[in-house]
Amino acid sequence: MSRPLLLDLFCGAGGAAVGYDRAGFDVIGVDINPQPNYPFTFHQADALEVLADMVEGNDRGFSKNAVHASPPCQLHSTLKTGVTGDYADHLSTVRELLRLTGKPYVIENVVGAPMPDSVLVCGTALGCVDGDAELRRHRLFESNYWISGTTCQHSRKVLGVYGDLTNDDRSNGKANRGWKAGKDRARRLMGIDWKVTDRELSEAIPPAFTEFIGAQLIGQL
């Protein structure tokens, strides 16, 4: 029996995609930027244009059972004071277009994003731990299908994965941001074992998150 196909919009280097693959989906990624490290079929395109075409009935040559979207989160991130550049807020546009497609969908974004109907997923509840350290990396997930979140299980030293990564864990000197994981530990905490750059690793979500969400979604399709 063929596996259902999921379209991964704003896909980045594939953190979400690997989780959906483990949950039982075949995955096609779309991003406006080249993604040479994306581990599945990839199409370089504007995700908003792809969604607009879907609303008009043009699937661009590939049929989809479900859609995942991770629109840029910089405007809503708690780390936004360290972000430079111009970032548009596509969240409401993405939500409206997804609703108009009539497809099952999931939207992922950071805590602080305007997603009142979302559930929270925490890394520690899904095994994102390494020895005495844990990765919380709280994220919000919203869907037009029923999904549940997780219950936090915090008990270890908290490590973050963001910014420039060094070889070893280190304090960044800012009490409100705590400790940063070194490169090897960051990979273990994130559960990312394919080739990615430091920036891609910092911007990804752990595959465990979408494996958890995807298992709930696929059971309803």
N, C-alpha and C positions, 0 to 999 in steps of 0.2 A: 504494500500500500504506500502511495506517495505521501511525503510529508507536506504539511501546509507551508505556504510561502509567506514570509514576513518581509516587508519593505522597511529598511532601517534608515530613516532620514536624519540628516546632520550626523552622519555615522562616525566621524572621526576615525580613529585607528582600530575600532572594533570591540571595545569592552562590552557594550550591550549585545553586539552580534554574537559573540561566543556564548554568552549565557542563553540566548534564544536558541542557538544551535543545540546546546546541551539539553534544552527543554523539549526539543523535537521538531523545530522549525528549520526549513531551508531559508537562508537569509540573503538578501540583496541589499547592498549599501549604496547610499546616495549622499554626496557631499559636494559643496561648491568648490572645494579645494582638492587637489590631488591627494590620494591616501595610499601611497605605495605599500604600507604595512598592513592594510586591511586584509584580513585572512579569508574573505569570501568574495563572491562576484561583486564588482564595484562599478558604479556609473558616476562619472563626474557631471554634476548638474546642480542647478539651483533647486533646493528642496521645495521652496514655495511655488516655483513654477511647476514642478512635478505634481504637487497637490492640486494646484489650479487646473491642470490638465485632467487629473483624475475626476474632479468635480464635473468637468465637461464631457466625461466619458472616454477620454483618451488615456489608456494605461501604458502608453509608450512601448508597447510590445511585450510586456510581461504582466501576467495576471497575479493578483495579490489576494491572500486571504486576510491579512492583518497588516497594520502599520504601527511602527514605533517611531517616535520623534523626540529628539533631545535638542530643542532650539537653544541657541547661545544663552548662557546663564550669567554672564559677567555683570549685568546690571543688578542682579538679585543676590549675588554671592556676598557672604560675610567678609570675603577677602577683596572686595571690589576696590578698596582704597589703594591697593597695590596694582590695579589693572590700568593699563594705558590703552588709548585707541578709542575709536568710535564703534559702539555696539548698539544695534537696533534691538528693540524689544519685540520679538516675533511671536511671543507666546500666545497672545489672544488671537492673532491671525491664524496661527497653526491650528489652534483649537477649533476655530470656526470652520476652516477648510476641512479638517478631519471629520467634523460632524456632517458636513455636506457630502462627503464621499459615501457615507453609509457603511463604511468598513469598520470592523473591530479595530480599536486603536488604543495605544498607550502613549502618554506623554510623560517624560522624565525631566525633572529640574531640581534646583537646589532649594533647601529650606529658605524661606523668605520670598520665593516666587509666589505670585497671586494664583494659587491653586486650591481654592476652598474645598473642593470635593476630592482631594487627594488622600493617599495613605503614606505613612512614613516607613522607610526601610532603613535599617541600621546594620552596618557591617558586622558588629560583634555577634548579633543574633544569627548570622549566616556563616560564622566560622572564619571571619577575616581577622585572625589572630596569629601571632608568631612568638612563641615563648612567653615572655612577660609583657608583651606589647599587644595592643589592639588597634584596629582601624575602624572608627565609627562611620565616618563619611556619610552622614545622614542625607538621604535623597527622598524627594517626593515623587509619587507615581499616581497618575490620574488615568482613568479608563472609562469607556462607555460600557464595559462589561464589569462584572463583579470581581474585585480583587481585594485582598487583605494585605495589611502591612505586617511589621514585626514588632516584637516587644524588646526593648533595649536590654542588654545583659552586660553592663559595664563593670569590669572588675580589675582591669590591668592598666598599665601605663598607656596613655593615649599617644599615638604617633600619627602625624599627618603626612600626606603625600601631595606636595605642591611645590611650585617654584623650582629653583635650581636644586638638583639632587647631588649630594656628596657621597663618598664611599661609606660613611658611618652615620649613625644617628647623631643628631645634634640639637641643642636648644637654639631657637632663633632669637633669643633674648627678649621676646615679647610675651608677657605672661598670658595674654588673651589668646595666644595661638599655640603655646606649648612647644612640643618637640616635633621635629621633622625626621622622617625615616631616611636612612641611607638607601642607595640604589638597590642593592640585593634584597634588603628587607622590604623595601617598598614593593618590589615585584611579588614577594611571597605574601605580603599582606593583601595586595590587590588581587592575587590569583591570576596574574598576567605572565604567561611564559612564552609568548611569541615575540618577535622582534618589534620593538617600539622605541621611539626616542624618549628622552626624559620629559619633554613637554607633553607628548602623547600620553605617557604614563600618568603625569600629574593631572591631565584633563579627563581621563577615562573614569568610568564607573566599573566596579568589580563585576566580572561576569556572574558571580553568585547572585547579584541583585536581580538580573533579568532572567536567570534560570529559575529563580523563585517566582517572579511575576509571570514568566512565560508558561510555567507548568500549570498555573491557575487559568491562564487564558486559553491554552491549547485544549484543556479539558472541557471547555464550553463551545468550541468551534464545531 
